[in-house]
């Protein structure tokens, strides 16, 4: 999406928090995009939603279909930034 990001994460149970994952992700992409340091690229916080067991497929579909609903692509997997699994830590 051009103005926001959806991430579907599963915590590893080794003491890392959701904020740890988000901070690592933001840092990796900030370096990769070579964002100038004059102004913040990311907002300070993030919105999260904890899923109950069995909700993951519904939310995964919602996230994957977001570029399609916005008319950016015809199929979710045509979007260049759609990834199924990327380990961060």
C-alpha distances in whole Angstrom, upper triangle without the diagonal:
4,6,6,6,8,12,15,18,21,24,26,29,30,30,27,25,21,21,22,20,17,19,19,16,15,18,17,14,16,19,17,15,18,17,20,22,23,21,18,15,14,15,19,18,16,16,17,19,21,22,25,27,26,22,20,20,19,16,15,15,13,10,10,11,8,6,10,11,9,10,8,11,14,14,11,13,12,9,10,8,9,12,15,17,17,20,20,24
4,6,8,11,14,18,20,24,26,29,32,33,32,28,26,23,22,24,21,18,20,20,17,15,18,18,14,15,18,16,14,16,15,18,20,20,18,16,13,13,14,18,18,16,17,19,21,24,25,28,30,29,26,24,24,22,20,19,19,16,14,14,14,11,9,13,13,10,12,9,12,16,16,15,16,15,11,11,10,12,15,18,20,20,22,22,25
4,7,11,14,17,20,23,25,28,31,31,30,27,25,21,20,22,20,16,18,19,16,14,17,18,14,15,18,17,14,17,15,17,19,19,16,14,11,10,11,15,15,13,14,17,19,22,23,27,29,29,25,23,24,22,19,19,19,17,14,15,15,12,11,15,14,12,14,12,15,19,19,17,18,18,14,15,13,14,17,20,21,21,23,22,25
4,7,10,14,16,20,21,24,27,28,27,23,21,17,17,19,17,13,15,17,13,12,15,16,13,14,17,17,15,18,16,18,19,20,17,14,11,9,10,13,13,10,11,13,15,19,20,24,26,25,22,20,21,19,16,16,17,14,11,13,14,11,11,15,14,12,15,14,16,19,19,16,17,18,14,14,12,13,15,17,18,18,20,19,22
4,7,10,12,16,18,21,24,25,24,21,18,15,15,16,14,11,13,14,11,10,14,14,11,13,16,15,14,18,16,19,20,22,19,16,13,10,11,14,13,10,10,12,14,16,17,21,23,22,19,17,18,17,14,13,15,13,9,11,13,10,11,14,15,13,16,14,16,19,18,14,15,16,13,13,10,10,12,14,15,14,16,15,19
4,7,10,13,16,19,21,23,23,19,17,13,14,16,13,11,14,15,12,12,16,16,14,16,19,18,18,21,20,23,23,25,22,19,16,13,14,16,14,10,10,10,11,13,14,18,19,19,15,13,14,14,10,10,11,10,6,9,11,9,11,14,14,14,17,15,16,19,17,13,15,16,13,14,11,10,11,12,13,13,15,15,18
4,6,10,12,15,18,19,19,16,14,11,12,13,10,9,12,13,10,11,15,14,13,16,18,17,18,21,20,24,24,26,23,20,17,14,15,16,14,11,10,9,11,12,13,16,17,17,15,12,13,14,10,9,12,11,8,10,13,12,14,16,17,17,20,18,19,21,18,15,15,17,15,15,11,10,10,10,10,10,12,12,15
4,7,10,13,16,18,18,15,14,11,13,14,11,11,15,15,12,14,17,17,16,19,21,20,21,24,24,27,27,30,27,24,21,18,18,19,16,13,12,10,10,10,10,13,14,14,11,8,10,11,8,7,10,10,8,10,13,13,15,17,18,19,21,20,20,22,19,15,16,18,16,17,14,11,10,9,9,10,12,12,15
4,6,9,12,14,14,12,11,8,11,12,8,9,13,13,11,14,16,16,16,19,21,20,22,25,24,28,27,30,28,24,22,19,19,19,16,13,13,10,10,10,10,13,14,14,13,10,12,14,11,10,14,14,12,14,17,17,19,21,22,23,25,24,24,25,22,18,19,21,19,19,16,14,12,11,9,10,10,10,12
4,6,9,11,12,11,10,9,12,12,10,12,15,14,14,17,19,18,19,22,24,23,25,28,27,31,30,33,31,27,25,22,22,21,19,16,15,12,12,10,10,12,12,13,13,10,13,15,13,12,16,17,15,16,20,20,22,24,25,26,28,27,27,28,25,21,21,24,22,22,19,17,15,13,11,11,10,11,12
4,6,8,9,7,7,7,11,10,8,11,14,13,14,17,18,18,20,22,23,24,25,28,28,31,30,32,30,27,25,22,22,21,18,16,16,13,13,11,12,14,14,16,16,13,17,18,16,16,19,20,18,20,23,23,25,27,28,29,31,30,30,31,28,25,24,27,25,25,22,20,17,16,13,13,11,11,10
4,6,8,7,9,10,13,11,10,14,16,14,15,18,19,19,21,24,24,24,27,29,29,32,31,34,32,29,27,24,25,23,21,19,20,17,17,15,15,16,16,18,18,16,19,21,19,18,22,23,21,22,26,26,28,30,31,32,34,33,32,34,30,27,26,29,27,27,23,22,19,17,14,13,11,11,9
4,6,7,9,11,14,12,12,16,17,17,18,21,22,22,24,26,27,28,30,32,32,34,33,36,34,31,29,26,26,25,22,21,21,18,18,15,16,16,16,19,19,18,21,23,21,21,25,25,24,25,29,29,31,33,34,35,37,36,35,37,34,30,29,33,31,30,27,25,22,21,18,17,14,14,12
4,6,9,12,14,12,12,16,16,16,18,20,21,21,23,25,26,27,29,31,31,33,32,35,34,30,29,26,26,24,22,22,22,20,20,18,19,20,20,23,23,21,24,26,24,23,27,28,26,27,31,31,33,35,36,37,39,37,37,39,36,32,31,34,32,31,28,27,24,22,19,18,14,13,11
4,6,10,11,10,11,14,15,15,17,19,20,21,23,25,25,27,29,30,30,32,31,33,32,28,27,24,24,22,20,20,20,18,19,17,19,20,20,23,23,22,25,27,24,24,28,28,26,28,31,31,33,35,36,36,39,37,38,39,37,33,32,35,33,32,28,27,25,24,21,19,16,14,12
4,7,8,6,7,11,11,11,13,16,16,17,19,21,22,23,25,26,26,29,27,30,28,25,24,21,21,19,17,16,18,15,17,15,18,19,20,23,22,20,23,25,22,22,26,26,23,25,29,28,30,32,33,33,36,34,34,36,34,30,30,32,30,29,25,24,22,21,18,16,13,11,9
4,5,5,7,9,10,11,13,14,16,17,19,20,22,23,25,26,25,28,26,28,26,23,22,19,18,16,14,13,14,12,14,13,15,17,19,21,20,19,22,23,20,20,24,24,21,24,27,26,28,31,31,31,34,32,33,35,32,29,29,31,28,28,24,23,21,21,18,17,15,12,11
4,5,5,6,9,10,11,12,14,16,17,18,20,21,22,24,23,26,25,27,24,21,20,16,16,14,11,10,11,9,11,10,13,16,18,20,18,16,20,20,17,17,21,20,18,20,23,22,24,27,27,27,30,29,29,32,29,25,26,28,25,25,21,20,19,18,16,15,14,12,11
4,5,5,6,9,10,10,12,14,15,16,18,20,21,22,21,23,21,24,21,17,17,14,13,11,9,9,11,10,13,13,16,19,21,23,21,20,23,23,20,20,23,22,19,22,25,23,25,28,28,28,31,29,30,33,31,27,27,29,26,25,21,21,20,20,18,17,15,12,12
4,6,5,6,9,10,11,12,14,15,17,18,20,21,21,23,21,24,22,19,18,15,15,13,12,12,14,13,16,16,18,21,22,25,23,21,24,25,21,21,25,24,21,23,26,25,26,30,30,30,32,30,31,34,31,28,27,29,26,25,21,22,20,20,17,15,13,10,9
4,5,5,6,9,10,11,12,14,16,16,18,20,20,22,21,24,22,19,17,14,15,14,13,12,13,12,14,14,17,20,21,22,21,18,21,22,19,18,21,21,18,20,23,22,23,26,27,27,29,27,28,30,28,24,24,26,23,22,18,18,16,16,14,12,10,7,7
4,5,5,6,8,10,11,12,14,15,16,18,17,20,19,21,19,15,14,11,11,11,9,8,11,10,13,14,17,20,22,23,21,19,21,22,18,18,21,20,16,19,22,20,21,24,25,24,27,25,26,29,27,23,23,25,21,20,17,17,16,17,15,13,12,9,11
4,5,5,6,9,10,10,12,14,15,16,15,18,16,19,17,14,13,10,11,10,10,10,13,14,17,18,20,24,25,27,25,22,25,25,22,21,24,23,20,22,25,23,24,27,28,27,29,27,28,31,29,26,26,27,24,22,19,19,18,20,18,15,14,10,11
4,6,5,6,9,10,11,12,14,15,15,18,17,20,19,16,14,12,14,13,13,13,16,16,19,19,21,25,26,27,25,22,25,26,22,21,24,24,20,22,25,23,24,27,28,27,30,27,28,31,29,25,24,26,23,21,17,18,17,18,15,12,11,7,8
4,5,5,6,9,10,11,12,14,14,17,17,20,18,15,13,11,13,13,13,12,15,15,17,18,20,23,25,25,23,20,22,23,20,18,21,21,17,18,21,20,20,24,25,24,26,23,24,27,25,21,21,22,19,17,14,15,13,15,13,10,10,7,9
4,6,5,6,9,10,10,12,11,14,14,16,15,11,9,7,10,10,11,11,14,15,18,20,22,25,27,28,25,23,25,25,21,20,23,22,18,20,22,20,20,24,25,23,26,23,24,28,26,23,22,23,20,18,14,16,16,18,16,14,14,11,13
4,6,5,6,9,10,11,10,13,12,16,15,12,10,10,12,12,14,14,17,18,21,23,25,28,30,31,28,26,28,28,25,23,26,25,22,23,26,24,23,27,28,27,29,26,27,30,29,25,25,25,22,20,17,18,18,20,18,15,14,11,12
4,6,5,6,9,10,11,14,14,18,17,15,13,12,15,16,16,16,19,20,22,24,25,29,29,30,28,25,26,28,24,22,25,24,21,21,24,23,22,26,27,26,28,24,25,28,27,23,22,23,20,17,14,16,15,17,15,12,12,9,11
4,5,5,6,8,9,12,13,16,15,13,10,10,14,15,16,15,18,19,22,24,25,29,30,30,28,25,26,26,23,21,23,23,19,19,22,20,19,23,24,23,24,21,22,26,24,21,20,20,17,15,12,14,14,17,16,13,14,11,14
4,6,5,6,6,9,10,13,12,10,8,9,12,13,15,16,19,20,24,26,27,31,32,33,30,28,29,29,26,24,26,25,22,22,25,22,22,25,26,24,26,23,25,28,27,24,23,23,20,17,15,17,18,20,19,16,17,14,16
4,6,5,7,10,10,14,14,13,11,12,16,17,19,19,22,24,27,28,30,33,34,35,33,30,31,32,28,27,29,28,24,25,27,25,24,28,29,27,29,25,27,30,29,26,25,25,21,18,16,19,19,21,20,17,17,14,16
4,5,8,11,13,17,16,15,13,14,17,19,20,20,23,24,27,28,30,33,34,34,32,29,29,30,27,25,27,26,23,22,25,23,22,25,27,25,26,23,24,27,26,23,22,21,18,15,13,16,16,19,18,15,16,14,17
4,5,9,12,14,14,13,10,12,16,18,20,20,22,24,27,29,30,34,35,35,32,29,30,30,27,25,27,26,22,22,24,22,20,24,25,23,24,21,22,26,25,23,22,21,18,15,13,16,17,20,20,17,19,17,19
4,6,9,12,13,12,10,13,17,18,21,21,24,26,29,31,33,37,38,38,35,33,33,34,30,29,30,29,26,26,28,26,24,27,29,26,27,24,26,29,29,26,25,24,21,18,17,20,21,24,23,20,21,19,21
4,6,9,9,9,7,10,14,16,18,19,22,24,28,30,32,36,37,37,35,32,33,33,30,28,30,28,25,25,27,25,23,27,28,25,26,23,25,29,29,26,26,25,22,19,17,21,21,25,24,21,22,20,22
4,6,7,9,8,12,15,17,20,21,24,27,30,33,35,39,40,41,38,35,37,36,33,32,33,32,28,29,31,28,26,30,31,28,29,26,29,32,32,30,30,29,25,23,21,24,25,28,28,25,26,23,25
4,6,7,8,11,14,15,18,20,24,26,30,32,34,38,40,41,38,36,37,37,33,33,34,33,29,30,32,29,28,32,32,30,31,29,31,35,35,32,32,31,27,25,23,26,27,30,29,26,26,23,24
4,7,9,12,14,15,19,21,25,27,31,34,36,40,42,43,40,38,39,39,35,35,36,34,31,32,33,30,29,33,33,30,32,30,32,36,36,34,34,33,29,27,25,28,29,32,32,29,29,26,28
4,6,9,11,12,16,18,21,24,28,30,33,37,39,40,37,35,36,36,32,32,33,31,28,30,31,27,27,30,30,27,29,27,30,34,34,31,32,31,27,26,23,26,27,30,30,27,28,25,27
4,6,7,9,12,14,18,20,24,27,29,33,35,36,33,31,33,32,29,28,30,28,25,27,28,25,25,28,28,26,28,26,28,32,32,29,30,29,25,24,21,24,25,27,27,24,25,22,23
4,7,9,12,13,16,19,22,25,28,31,33,34,31,29,30,30,26,25,27,25,22,23,25,22,21,25,25,22,25,22,25,28,28,25,26,25,22,20,18,20,21,24,24,22,22,20,22
4,6,8,9,13,15,19,22,24,28,30,31,28,26,27,27,23,23,25,23,19,21,23,20,20,24,24,21,24,22,24,28,27,24,25,25,21,20,17,19,20,22,22,20,21,18,20
4,6,7,11,14,17,20,23,27,29,30,27,25,27,26,23,23,25,22,20,22,24,20,21,25,24,22,25,23,26,29,29,26,27,27,23,23,20,21,22,24,24,22,22,20,21
4,7,11,13,17,19,23,26,29,30,27,26,28,27,24,24,27,24,22,24,26,23,24,28,27,25,28,27,29,32,31,28,29,30,26,25,22,23,24,25,25,23,22,19,20
4,7,10,13,16,19,23,25,27,24,23,25,24,21,22,24,22,19,22,24,21,23,26,25,24,27,26,28,31,30,27,28,29,25,25,22,22,22,24,23,21,21,19,20
4,6,10,13,16,19,22,23,20,19,22,21,17,18,20,18,16,19,21,18,20,23,22,21,25,24,26,28,27,23,25,26,23,23,19,19,20,21,20,19,19,17,19
4,7,10,13,17,20,21,17,17,19,18,14,16,18,16,14,18,19,16,19,22,20,20,24,23,25,27,26,22,24,26,23,23,20,19,20,20,20,20,20,19,20
4,7,10,13,16,17,14,14,17,16,12,14,17,15,13,17,18,17,19,22,21,21,25,24,25,27,25,22,24,26,23,24,20,19,19,19,19,19,19,18,19
4,6,10,13,14,11,11,14,13,10,12,15,13,13,16,18,16,20,22,21,21,25,25,26,27,25,22,23,26,23,25,21,20,20,19,19,20,20,19,21
4,7,10,12,10,10,13,13,11,13,16,15,14,18,19,19,22,24,23,24,27,27,28,29,27,23,25,27,25,26,23,21,20,19,19,20,19,19,20
4,7,8,6,7,10,10,8,11,14,13,13,16,18,18,22,23,22,24,27,27,27,28,25,22,23,26,25,26,23,20,20,18,18,19,20,20,21
4,6,6,8,11,11,11,13,15,15,16,19,20,21,24,25,24,27,29,30,30,30,27,24,25,29,27,29,26,23,22,20,20,22,22,23,23
4,6,7,10,11,11,13,15,16,17,19,21,22,25,26,26,28,30,31,30,30,27,24,25,29,28,29,26,23,22,19,19,21,21,23,23
4,6,7,8,10,11,13,14,16,17,18,20,23,24,23,26,28,29,28,27,24,22,23,26,26,28,25,22,21,18,19,21,22,24,25
4,6,5,6,9,10,11,12,14,16,17,20,21,20,23,25,26,25,25,22,19,21,24,23,25,23,20,19,17,18,20,21,22,24
4,6,5,6,9,10,10,12,14,15,19,19,19,22,24,24,23,23,20,17,18,22,21,22,20,17,16,13,14,17,18,19,21
4,6,5,6,9,10,10,12,14,17,17,17,20,22,22,21,21,17,15,16,19,19,21,19,16,15,12,14,17,19,21,23
4,6,5,6,9,10,11,12,16,16,15,18,20,21,20,20,17,14,16,20,19,22,20,16,17,15,17,20,21,23,25
4,5,5,6,8,10,11,14,15,14,17,19,19,19,19,17,14,16,19,17,20,17,14,15,13,15,17,19,20,22
4,5,5,6,8,10,13,14,14,16,18,18,17,17,14,11,13,16,15,17,15,11,11,9,12,14,16,18,21
4,5,5,6,8,11,11,11,14,16,16,15,15,12,9,11,14,14,17,15,12,13,11,14,17,20,21,24
4,6,5,6,10,10,9,12,14,15,15,15,13,10,13,15,14,17,15,12,14,13,16,18,21,22,25
4,6,5,8,10,10,12,14,14,14,15,13,9,11,14,12,14,12,9,11,11,13,15,18,19,22
4,6,7,8,10,11,13,12,11,12,9,6,8,10,9,12,10,7,9,9,12,15,18,19,22
4,6,5,6,9,10,10,9,10,8,5,9,11,10,13,12,10,12,13,16,18,21,23,26
4,5,5,6,9,9,10,11,10,8,11,12,10,13,12,10,13,14,17,19,22,22,26
4,6,5,6,5,6,8,8,6,9,9,7,10,10,9,13,14,18,19,22,23,26
4,5,5,6,5,6,6,6,9,9,8,12,13,11,15,16,19,21,25,26,29
4,5,8,8,9,9,9,13,13,12,15,15,14,17,18,22,23,27,27,31
4,6,8,10,11,11,14,13,11,14,14,14,18,19,22,24,27,27,31
4,6,7,10,10,13,12,11,14,15,15,18,20,24,25,28,29,33
4,7,9,9,11,9,8,10,12,12,16,18,21,22,26,26,30
4,6,7,8,6,6,9,11,11,15,17,20,22,25,26,30
4,7,9,7,9,12,14,13,16,18,21,23,27,29,32
4,6,5,8,11,13,11,13,14,18,20,24,26,29
4,5,6,9,10,7,10,11,15,17,21,22,26
4,5,8,9,6,8,9,13,15,19,21,24
4,6,9,8,11,12,16,17,21,23,27
4,6,6,9,12,15,16,20,21,24
4,6,8,12,14,14,18,19,23
4,6,10,12,12,15,16,19
4,7,9,10,14,15,19
4,6,7,11,13,16
4,7,10,13,16
4,7,10,12
4,6,10
4,6
4
